[in-house]
Each structure stands twice: as structure tokens, then as C-alpha cells.
Amino acid sequence: MRYAAVVSYDGTAFCGWQRQLGVASVQQSLEEALSKLCATSIPIVAAGRTDGGVHSRGQVISFSLPSFWEPRRLVLAINFYLPETVRIMGVFPVEESFSARFCALWREYRYYIWHGPAFPPYLAQRAWWNRWQWDKTAVKKACEYLEGTHNFKAFCPIKECPEDTVRTILRIKYLRSGHLSVITVRGNSFLMNMVRSIVGSLDLVGKGKNDPEWIKELLDDEKKDRTYAGMTAPAHGLYFWKVCYNAHCFLTIPEIREREITDVLIPSDFA
């Protein structure tokens, strides 16, 4: 039986999502938990990879089990074998062809920044402490240039750039309330460090060191590589927020055409 599961995790102590020899990863924690549950090796596929220190509110994985499990019981059973920093938030039976990665319509990340003169201890490793007060109008204007299909070569580490660096950002929003800023980026796929590089570049615009139009100059120019853009913002401010799929993939929610799987589990007021 094939399942999809929503995973939330604190990425502080992990090297990232993907298995790496000799260090703890989120993938390893989940695969080991499933293997203990079923007494056999259970590989998983994730909607996206996250770097060391990056958190998740709505990562989605897919996997197959030798026998049927009632979803609520399966949530409890898997979580029993997981560390406290990783939790399955919900499980859905899916079609046998379902892949958390290849069936995803889009993925959304959120980045949290604290601009106050003092940093609240409860936000340690949860947000980027940036003491500068950003120019809200300038940052919003820069975000407008980032939306759409562009060459994001300047936002990917040189050694990690694939041959095709064209990506589509479906939506990018900048919101600020008091000292807290949130940048939401939604796209069909992302390059390595792309969101964090975007945030680091917006930081230069927010501080007034570069004009919003500078962001536009970085896009669609193959001569512009990672050395032209801003810093890579710290990992601990970034969250893998949610993923969207066609609902026909899920055997339990066929009444809707497409939606974010996490919205089934978490009320929309908190999405």
C-alpha cells in the first residue's frame, strides 16, 4: 500500500534532508523509523531537499508498506520511532504511481527575519536576526521583478549549478509586522540555496545598498553568476512550508481538484 505523509521537523541538529555518511539526516531518521516498524527496508521520496539547519512545516514524503495501515494508527506508530525533532503530522493513502517529488505542482518556502535591536531567545535558530530596518517599498518592488520565469543562475552556488538554471517563481510576497518580516516564495522547483540567496540579495535592497532594479539585472543574464548576487542568508530562518498536488492522487479526498496537502491537516487560519 502506498502512502503520502506530511513531515514537520526542526532542522537544527541535522545535516539536511538527504542521507550523508556519518552524520544525522532527516531522511535517515524517517527511513530507520519505517524500517523498524515493518522489519524491512522502506525507501522514501521527498517533495524537496532541505539544507542543514533548515526547518519544515509541510515537507511531504511518499513510501510503500507491505500491508495496509489505518492512517491515524500509522501516524502514531511512525512517530514512536522518530526523534522528538521529527514528526509525521498526517498520512494519506495514495495511488500506486504517486511520487511526492514528481507529482508536486509547486512548493512553497517561508523565510523569517527579526529586525529588532534585541533578539528574543525563543527565536534562536528559528529566524535570522538582521538589525537593519528594511525599506519595505524597495523590497516589495524587488520582489515584483523576481516573479515569473527567469534564469536564476546568480542565485545558485557556482559548483552546484545544473545546466538549466531557468526556474519559475509563481509568487513571492514580503510581509512585515513590527520587527518580524516574512518572505514567502512559491515555485515549481528551486536551485540549491536559491531561496536563501534571494533573501540575501533582498537584504542589500532593503538596506538601500542596491536599487530594486539591481535584482532585475541579475536575472536572465547568463554572464551573472553567484558572485554578483547577495549573501546566502542563514539556514535557520528558512522553512519548507507546503506542497500542492492534484487531489485525484489521494484516495481519501477526491472531492477537490487540487490543494495543498498541509491544509487538510492544519486549519487555513494557520496556513
C-alpha positions in Angstrom: 0.0 0.0 0.0 1.4 3.4 -0.9 1.1 6.5 1.3 1.9 10.2 1.4 2.9 11.8 4.7 3.3 15.4 5.9 6.5 15.8 7.9 7.5 18.6 10.3 11.0 18.9 11.6 13.5 21.1 13.4 16.5 21.1 11.2 19.0 22.5 13.7 20.7 19.2 14.5 20.5 17.7 11.0 23.0 17.9 8.1 19.9 18.4 5.9 17.3 16.2 4.4 19.4 13.8 2.4 21.3 10.9 3.8 25.1 11.5 4.3 27.6 9.1 5.7 28.4 9.6 9.3 26.0 12.4 10.1 22.3 12.7 11.1 19.8 13.5 8.4 16.0 13.7 8.3 15.7 11.1 5.6 17.8 8.7 7.6 15.6 9.2 10.7 12.4 8.5 8.8 13.7 5.5 6.8 15.0 3.9 10.0 11.7 4.5 11.8 9.7 2.9 8.9 12.2 0.0 8.8 11.8 -0.7 12.5 8.0 -0.5 12.1 7.9 -3.0 9.2 11.1 -5.1 9.9 12.3 -4.4 6.3 13.9 -1.6 4.4 11.4 1.2 3.4 12.8 3.8 1.0 11.1 7.2 0.9 10.8 10.0 -1.7 10.6 13.7 -0.6 8.9 16.6 -2.3 12.2 18.6 -1.9 15.6 18.6 -0.2 16.5 21.0 2.6 20.0 22.0 3.7 21.4 21.6 7.2 19.6 23.9 9.7 16.5 24.4 7.5 13.2 23.5 9.1 9.9 22.1 7.8 6.3 22.7 8.5 5.0 20.8 5.5 7.5 18.5 3.8 5.8 15.7 2.0 7.1 12.2 1.5 5.9 9.1 -0.3 6.5 5.4 0.5 5.1 1.9 0.2 4.4 -0.5 3.0 3.9 -4.3 2.7 0.4 -4.1 4.2 -2.4 -1.6 4.9 -2.3 0.6 7.9 -5.2 2.8 9.1 -3.7 6.4 8.7 -4.2 7.5 12.3 -2.6 4.4 13.7 0.3 4.8 11.2 1.0 8.3 12.3 1.3 7.2 16.0 3.4 4.1 15.1 5.9 6.0 13.0 6.3 8.8 15.5 7.0 6.3 18.2 10.3 5.5 16.5 11.2 9.1 15.5 13.3 11.6 17.5 11.3 14.5 19.0 12.7 16.8 16.4 10.9 15.0 13.6 7.1 14.3 13.4 4.7 12.8 11.0 1.7 15.2 11.0 -0.6 13.2 8.9 -0.8 10.2 6.5 -2.9 9.7 3.3 -3.4 6.6 1.1 -2.4 7.5 -2.5 -2.3 6.0 -5.9 0.5 3.5 -6.5 2.1 5.8 -9.1 2.2 8.7 -6.6 5.6 10.4 -6.1 6.0 13.2 -3.5 8.6 14.7 -5.8 7.4 14.3 -9.3 3.6 14.8 -8.7 4.1 18.1 -6.9 2.6 21.1 -8.7 4.5 23.6 -6.6 6.5 24.1 -3.4 6.4 27.0 -1.0 9.1 28.2 1.4 9.0 30.9 4.0 11.9 32.9 5.5 11.6 34.6 8.8 13.7 37.7 9.8 13.8 39.6 13.0 14.8 43.3 12.7 14.7 44.4 16.3 17.7 45.8 18.3 17.5 42.7 20.6 16.8 39.2 19.6 14.1 37.2 21.5 15.7 34.0 22.9 12.7 31.9 21.8 13.6 32.7 18.2 17.1 31.3 18.4 17.7 29.0 15.4 14.2 29.9 14.2 14.8 33.3 12.5 17.6 35.4 11.1 18.5 38.3 13.4 19.0 41.2 11.0 19.3 44.5 12.9 18.7 46.7 9.8 15.3 48.2 9.3 14.5 47.3 5.7 12.9 49.7 3.2 9.6 48.0 2.8 8.7 49.7 -0.5 12.0 48.9 -2.1 11.9 45.2 -1.1 8.4 44.8 -2.4 9.4 46.3 -5.7 12.4 44.0 -6.0 10.0 41.0 -5.3 8.0 42.0 -8.3 11.0 41.5 -10.6 11.6 38.0 -9.2 8.1 36.7 -10.1 7.8 34.8 -13.3 10.2 32.6 -15.4 13.8 33.7 -15.3 17.4 32.5 -15.3 18.3 32.2 -11.6 22.0 31.3 -12.2 23.1 34.2 -10.0 21.2 32.6 -7.1 22.9 29.2 -7.2 26.4 28.2 -6.0 28.7 28.0 -9.0 29.8 24.4 -8.3 26.2 23.2 -7.8 24.6 24.9 -10.8 22.9 22.5 -13.3 23.0 23.1 -17.0 19.5 24.5 -16.9 19.1 27.3 -14.3 15.8 28.6 -15.6 13.1 28.4 -12.9 9.6 29.9 -12.4 8.6 31.7 -9.2 4.8 31.7 -9.1 4.5 34.1 -6.2 6.8 35.9 -3.9 5.5 38.1 -1.0 7.1 40.3 1.6 5.1 41.0 4.7 6.3 42.8 7.9 4.6 43.2 11.3 6.6 45.1 13.9 10.1 43.7 14.0 9.2 40.5 12.1 9.5 40.1 8.4 8.3 37.1 6.4 9.3 36.3 2.8 7.1 33.7 1.0 8.4 32.1 -2.2 6.3 29.7 -4.2 7.7 27.9 -7.3 7.6 24.7 -9.3 11.2 23.9 -8.4 14.3 25.5 -6.9 18.0 25.6 -7.4 20.3 24.8 -4.4 20.3 27.7 -1.9 18.1 29.7 -4.3 15.6 31.0 -1.7 18.4 31.9 0.8 20.3 33.6 -2.0 17.2 35.6 -2.9 16.8 36.7 0.7 20.4 37.7 1.0 20.0 39.8 -2.2 16.8 41.4 -0.9 18.7 42.3 2.2 21.0 44.6 0.1 17.9 46.2 -1.4 16.2 46.6 2.0 19.4 48.3 3.4 19.5 50.7 0.5 22.8 49.4 -0.8 21.3 48.4 -4.1 18.2 49.6 -6.0 15.3 47.2 -6.7 16.3 47.3 -10.4 19.6 45.6 -9.5 17.6 42.4 -8.9 16.2 42.6 -12.4 19.8 42.9 -13.7 20.7 39.6 -12.1 18.0 37.7 -13.9 18.1 36.3 -17.4 21.8 37.2 -17.9 24.0 34.0 -18.2 27.1 36.1 -17.5 25.8 36.8 -14.0 26.9 34.1 -11.6 26.7 33.7 -7.8 29.4 36.3 -7.3 27.1 39.0 -8.4 24.2 38.5 -6.0 24.0 39.0 -2.3 25.0 36.7 0.6 23.3 33.4 1.3 21.0 34.1 4.2 21.4 31.8 7.3 19.7 28.4 7.0 17.9 28.6 10.3 15.5 31.3 9.1 14.1 29.1 6.3 11.1 26.8 6.4 9.8 24.3 3.8 6.2 25.4 4.2 3.9 23.4 2.0 3.4 21.5 -1.3 0.5 21.4 -3.7 -0.8 18.3 -5.5 -3.8 17.3 -7.7 -6.3 15.8 -5.3 -7.0 12.8 -7.5 -3.7 11.4 -6.3 -5.2 11.0 -2.8 -7.7 8.2 -2.3 -9.4 9.9 0.7 -10.0 13.5 -0.7 -11.3 13.1 -4.3 -13.9 15.9 -3.9 -11.4 18.6 -4.6 -9.3 19.2 -7.8 -6.1 20.5 -6.3 -5.0 21.8 -2.9 -2.1 22.0 -0.5 -2.0 18.7 1.4 -1.0 20.5 4.6 -4.2 22.5 4.5 -6.1 19.2 5.1 -4.3 18.8 8.4 -3.8 22.4 9.6 -6.7 25.0 9.7 -6.4 27.6 7.0 -6.1 30.4 9.6 -2.7 29.0 10.4 -1.6 28.2 6.8 
